[in-house]
Amino acid sequence: MAAVFAGLVVLSGCGGSSQAPKPAPETVPFTGYFAGRSADGLGGSVDMAGFDATAVVIDRALLRLDRPAALAIVAVVNGTATAIARPRFVALTLAGGARPMRTARAVLADIPGTGALDAYRTVGPAPKRVRAGKSAQLYLVLDGATREEVLSIDMVLDGTHTTLASQER
């Protein structure tokens, strides 16, 4: 009987295995900070938990929306030898959706009231290009979702997608 039991243990994979179980994949807890770099030198970071004086004014105006919205302070670093157009940013959500991020100025233009108008004037237009070897900062809004819903962000330029993954702070 002991021999039968030992045979069942071996056949069932219990005991005697020389392979250690694979550890669970490491996940970065939500920080609201995403960063990445393409192979050709284009880098980006998106901070959905950052703040500065301009962000405070924008956030206040976004509260007037009847839907969720999250502000992002974005940096684009052009490590290439040529100027580039401003990339597009698309938030990929935990639910499997994709939400294009809009410039804060475009979102603010749709919000009535003097607070939104003040914020609109404070932000100014987003840069259309990033010069070679330079960086640019812009304010984007994830319209219709919260920052906690974001899994990663795609930075898109000329059909090339660069994933900006969640990062520890």
C-alpha positions, 0 to 999 in steps of 0.5 A: 500500500505504501508503494501505491501511495508513493507512486500516486504522489510522484504521478500527481507532481507532489514532492520530488520536483527539482523546480521551484515554483515561479514567483508571482510577477512583480507589480508596481503599486499605483503611483500615478507616474508613468515613464518610458523611452523608445529605441530611437531616443524619444522619451516621455513621462506622465505624472497624474499625481503631480502638482504645481501652481498651474495644475492647481488652477486646472484641477479646480476647473475640472471639478465643474465637469459632470464626468471623471477627469484626471490631469497629467503633467507630461514631459516629452524628451526628444533625444533625436537629431531632428525636431518632432511633432508633439506625440499623442498620448493614449491611456490604456485602462485596467478594463481594457479600454483606450482613452485618448488624452486631450490637451488641458486647454482643449478640455477647459475650452468646453467648461463654462464659467470664469474659473475655467476661463482663468485656467484656460488663460493660465495654461496657454497652448501646448507646444506643437513641436519638440526641438532636437535634443530638447524637452517640452512640458504640457498639461493633458487631461484624461477625460471620462476616467480616473487616474486609478483606472490607468494601466499604462500610457501609449505615447504615439508618434508617426504610428510608432507606439512607446509604452509608458509603464507605471513607475515607483516614485 
